[in-house]
């Protein structure tokens, strides 16, 4: 893509096999999440983001499967069939919705980069909870290619998972 | 087919962690179909996303059914899990 296309806001190229970072921050291996449910892959495989900003955006074009009423987690079905779970922070279900502002509803189609929820990261920390956010594909074993990219500072334009059937 | 009904007492309901644990347990009985139904909406227990999508909360009553060659064992294991954790 040339600089002019970028400057003039033409639709960006979206790789249909990529999941982009839903939050800004540091992408780390999911095994570093200090919670066995995530680290042992019980909910799926993927990465985790140590967020530096509270905006949570769609990692790809998808349908909102289940926005938890508490706003602490959302599941999406990608156009390629990937079942994605974004779980913001650990034990954040206990906040009962405090610190989370929801922007989408169940069944809604979302575009890559669309705002899903806004999170008060300071508030989560003040409650004594960890903000680390696992981003997982629940049905990863449906994909023959499944690669994760960690160790980097990521923005919404960076690929964190590449997968194809 | 074996079944039981259970009313959720856990204040947080079936959120991500218990859904993951139920799905993991259900997958150990590959030859048995385990279904969880709330208000007429059914989800296979092994399908994590669908299970979370039921949005099961404290006070909700769910029906758990198992059908297949390990239905006896499966329903006992699930009943124990629900009683101890949910």
Boltz contact constraints between the chains, C-beta under 6 A:
constraints:
  - contact:
      token1: [A, 37]
      token2: [B, 17]
      max_distance: 6.0
  - contact:
      token1: [A, 37]
      token2: [B, 20]
      max_distance: 6.0
  - contact:
      token1: [A, 42]
      token2: [B, 20]
      max_distance: 6.0
  - contact:
      token1: [A, 42]
      token2: [B, 24]
      max_distance: 6.0
  - contact:
      token1: [A, 43]
      token2: [B, 20]
      max_distance: 6.0
  - contact:
      token1: [A, 65]
      token2: [B, 49]
      max_distance: 6.0
  - contact:
      token1: [A, 65]
      token2: [B, 53]
      max_distance: 6.0
  - contact:
      token1: [A, 66]
      token2: [B, 52]
      max_distance: 6.0
  - contact:
      token1: [A, 66]
      token2: [B, 53]
      max_distance: 6.0
  - contact:
      token1: [A, 73]
      token2: [B, 16]
      max_distance: 6.0
  - contact:
      token1: [A, 75]
      token2: [B, 49]
      max_distance: 6.0
  - contact:
      token1: [A, 75]
      token2: [B, 52]
      max_distance: 6.0
  - contact:
      token1: [A, 83]
      token2: [B, 49]
      max_distance: 6.0
  - contact:
      token1: [A, 87]
      token2: [B, 16]
      max_distance: 6.0
  - contact:
      token1: [A, 93]
      token2: [B, 12]
      max_distance: 6.0
  - contact:
      token1: [A, 93]
      token2: [B, 15]
      max_distance: 6.0
  - contact:
      token1: [A, 138]
      token2: [B, 48]
      max_distance: 6.0
  - contact:
      token1: [A, 138]
      token2: [B, 49]
      max_distance: 6.0
